[in-house]
């Protein structure tokens, strides 16, 4: 049981390039989330999805796009990379709305924009 | 924007010391308070999910308490060990329509370093 898998683990981009961060979960969780983690700032929610075909913006969505064509996959797209998007990106999933459930996290993607 | 604050930002202790840190969150529309432990280059690991005022939870040497009326939670580590070194994150879940779709608002974290 792999849980939440993120690829790649590390990436260096040039300003203006685009890329897609992949996230897949094999737990049949409906809810999925993308966060970015900046030093001293905690995790900030970028986008989330409550099921296939349904996505919505989080706290810091500018410069990112998402799609959710299947329950398993929730890719995050950077169209025009900017230095401000240098961060660690975490994908997480949640089984349902039950109050005693934690989110399950991937290992993160460390992205540098130069 | 919800305000979730953790203190202190960082903490250095000696092996064997007991320590505690604080998470403060809004006292209205409370649904749940999560604690996660995060080691660099690994995924955040869930420690506790707390839902009721007065909740106390324990996992080995780590325990947590919850006060929803005044909006704070304490995390305690008894007899700290070097392997406890990590960033400890708390996260607030708002009780709202759709129970906020499970969204969490994280504090900035407390970085704990335990020296041998």
Interface residues (C-beta under 8 A of the other chain):
Chain A: X4 X31 X33 X35 X40 X41 X42 X43 X44 X45 X48 X50 X56 X58 X59 X90 X94 X97 X99 X100 X101 X102 X103 X104 X105 X106 X107 X108
Chain B: X1 X4 X6 X9 X31 X32 X34 X36 X41 X42 X43 X44 X45 X46 X49 X51 X89 X91 X98 X99 X101 X102 X103 X104 X105 X106 X107 X108 X109
